[in-house]
Amino acid sequence: MSQYQRHKGLPFYGASDNFNFTTGRSSFTPGISIKSVPLQDMSVKGDTGYSKLDIEVGNLRQHFKPGDRIRGIVVNSHLTKDTGKKIVGTLHKILPNYLTGEIRVWVRDTKTLKLTEVYMDTIERVYENAVLTYSQFISLNS
């Protein structure tokens, strides 16, 4: 059964590559009205999938979660010192900028609760374990 035999009642259907015919009922005239509408291209233009920035942000968010204890070099702190100013705190936010292609990272200082932007390339996780001496370890277990 062809597509032309399935729909009975309409005199013509048009070719699928040229126009799409839609039917409707009008409250002003009796019967069915037919209008031709050009086919729409629903594809997304220029969608290349994941960009390099998307992959980098995904990797960064996989290794660092908000609330993790990290350290990094404060943005523009190289102007006053050669090594820059290091800050230790909790990761507050990772924000990609798709227009410029850069990633901004903010750290919250746990003492002052101040937000500071650090360079993305300099952040590293801080592992703080309580190191006990042998006598402290023995006194805890006895």
C-alpha positions in Angstrom: 0.0 0.0 0.0 1.6 3.3 -1.0 1.4 6.5 1.0 -1.1 8.0 -1.4 -3.6 5.2 -0.8 -3.4 5.4 3.0 -4.9 8.8 3.3 -8.3 8.9 1.6 -10.3 12.1 1.3 -7.6 14.5 0.2 -7.1 14.9 -3.5 -3.3 15.3 -3.5 -0.4 15.1 -1.1 2.6 16.7 -2.8 6.1 15.3 -3.1 8.0 14.6 0.2 11.0 16.6 -1.0 9.2 19.7 -2.0 6.4 20.7 0.3 4.5 19.3 3.2 0.7 19.7 3.0 -1.3 20.4 6.2 -5.0 20.2 6.5 -7.3 22.1 8.8 -10.9 23.0 9.4 -12.0 26.6 9.2 -14.9 27.9 11.2 -15.7 30.4 8.4 -15.9 28.0 5.4 -17.3 24.4 5.4 -14.9 21.6 4.5 -11.2 21.1 4.7 -8.6 23.7 3.7 -5.2 22.7 2.4 -2.1 24.9 2.7 1.5 24.1 1.6 4.3 24.7 4.1 8.0 24.3 3.2 9.8 21.6 5.0 11.8 22.7 8.0 15.4 21.7 8.6 15.5 20.7 12.2 19.3 20.0 12.4 21.5 22.1 14.6 23.8 24.2 12.5 27.5 24.0 13.4 27.1 21.5 16.3 30.4 19.8 16.5 29.7 17.9 19.7 32.1 18.3 22.7 34.7 21.0 22.4 38.1 21.0 24.0 36.9 23.3 26.7 34.0 21.0 27.5 36.3 18.0 27.9 38.7 20.1 30.1 35.9 21.3 32.3 34.5 17.7 32.6 37.9 16.4 33.7 38.4 19.3 36.2 34.9 18.7 37.7 35.6 15.0 37.9 38.7 15.5 40.0 37.6 18.5 42.1 34.2 18.9 43.7 32.9 22.0 45.5 33.9 21.8 49.1 37.2 20.0 48.4 40.2 21.5 50.2 42.6 22.9 47.6 45.4 25.3 47.2 46.4 27.6 44.3 48.0 30.8 43.3 45.9 33.9 43.4 45.1 35.6 40.1 47.4 38.6 39.4 49.5 38.0 42.6 52.6 37.7 40.4 52.6 41.5 40.0 53.8 42.0 43.6 55.9 38.8 44.1 57.8 36.6 41.7 56.3 33.4 43.0 52.8 34.7 43.6 50.6 34.4 46.6 49.3 31.0 47.5 46.0 30.4 49.2 44.5 27.3 50.8 40.8 26.9 51.2 37.7 25.1 49.9 36.7 25.0 46.3 33.7 27.3 45.8 33.0 27.3 42.0 34.4 26.3 38.6 33.0 28.5 35.9 33.9 28.1 32.2 33.7 31.1 29.8 32.9 29.7 26.3 33.5 33.1 24.6 37.1 33.4 25.7 37.8 29.7 26.2 39.1 30.0 29.7 38.1 28.4 33.0 37.8 30.5 36.2 38.1 28.9 39.7 37.2 30.4 43.0 38.4 29.3 46.4 36.8 30.3 49.8 39.3 31.0 52.5 38.2 29.0 55.6 39.5 31.6 58.1 38.1 34.8 56.5 35.3 33.2 54.3 36.5 35.5 51.5 36.2 34.4 47.9 39.4 34.5 45.9 40.0 33.6 42.2 43.0 31.3 41.6 44.6 30.2 38.4 43.1 26.9 37.1 46.5 25.4 36.3 47.8 25.8 39.8 45.1 24.2 41.9 46.0 21.0 43.7 44.2 19.0 46.3 45.4 19.3 49.9 45.4 16.1 51.9 45.5 16.7 55.6 45.9 13.7 57.8 46.5 13.8 61.5 49.9 12.4 62.0 50.3 10.8 65.4 53.5 10.0 67.2 54.0 6.5 68.5 53.1 7.4 72.1 49.9 9.2 71.0 48.9 6.2 68.9 49.5 3.8 71.9 47.5 6.1 74.3 44.6 6.1 71.9 44.4 2.3 71.6 44.8 1.6 75.3 
